[in-house]
Amino acid sequence: MYLTAPFSWPVAWVLDKLIGEHKLTRFNSDELSWIFKLHSHDELKKCHYLDSAVSGLNDSQIDLIEGAINSGD
């Protein structure tokens, strides 16, 4: 990072002035948990999307992901 800073920082500054800074919208922890629940095994079966190649997330994986998401709150 220190080696490329003399080049990358001025380029980033010029691009910010020309294009404008990005206003990226991020998900909050509730929305992120909901997205992972949509990819669970049970929800995929409800949508008739689940076949032999797609297994979906099981309940323990969902709990693990939710624990990681909520640990930062």
C-alpha positions in Angstrom: 0.0 0.0 0.0 2.8 2.4 0.8 4.5 1.6 -2.5 1.5 2.4 -4.6 0.2 5.3 -2.6 2.1 8.0 -4.5 0.3 6.8 -7.7 -3.0 5.5 -6.4 -4.0 8.4 -4.0 -3.8 11.1 -6.7 -5.7 8.9 -9.2 -8.4 8.2 -6.6 -8.6 11.9 -5.8 -9.0 12.9 -9.5 -11.6 10.2 -10.1 -13.6 11.4 -7.0 -13.6 14.9 -8.4 -14.6 13.8 -11.9 -17.1 11.1 -11.1 -18.0 11.9 -7.6 -17.7 9.9 -4.5 -19.9 6.7 -4.4 -22.8 6.5 -2.0 -22.9 2.7 -1.6 -25.9 1.4 0.3 -25.1 -1.5 2.5 -27.4 -4.0 4.3 -28.0 -3.7 8.0 -27.7 -6.9 10.1 -31.5 -7.7 10.0 -31.6 -7.4 6.2 -28.5 -9.5 5.8 -29.9 -12.2 8.1 -33.1 -12.3 6.0 -31.1 -12.7 2.8 -29.2 -15.8 4.3 -32.5 -17.2 5.5 -33.8 -17.0 1.9 -31.0 -19.3 0.9 -31.8 -21.9 3.5 -32.8 -25.4 2.5 -36.4 -25.0 3.5 -36.9 -21.8 1.7 -35.4 -23.1 -1.5 -37.7 -26.1 -1.3 -40.7 -23.8 -1.0 -39.7 -22.0 -4.2 -39.2 -25.4 -6.0 -35.7 -24.3 -6.8 -34.0 -27.1 -4.9 -32.6 -29.9 -7.0 -29.9 -32.5 -6.5 -27.1 -30.0 -7.3 -28.3 -27.3 -4.9 -28.5 -28.1 -1.2 -29.1 -24.7 0.4 -28.0 -23.7 3.9 -29.0 -25.9 6.8 -30.2 -24.5 10.1 -26.8 -24.8 11.9 -25.2 -22.9 9.1 -27.8 -20.1 9.3 -27.3 -19.9 13.1 -23.6 -19.7 12.6 -23.9 -16.9 10.0 -26.4 -15.0 12.2 -24.1 -15.3 15.2 -21.3 -13.8 13.2 -23.5 -11.0 11.8 -24.9 -10.1 15.3 -21.6 -10.3 17.1 -20.6 -6.9 15.6 -23.7 -5.2 17.0 
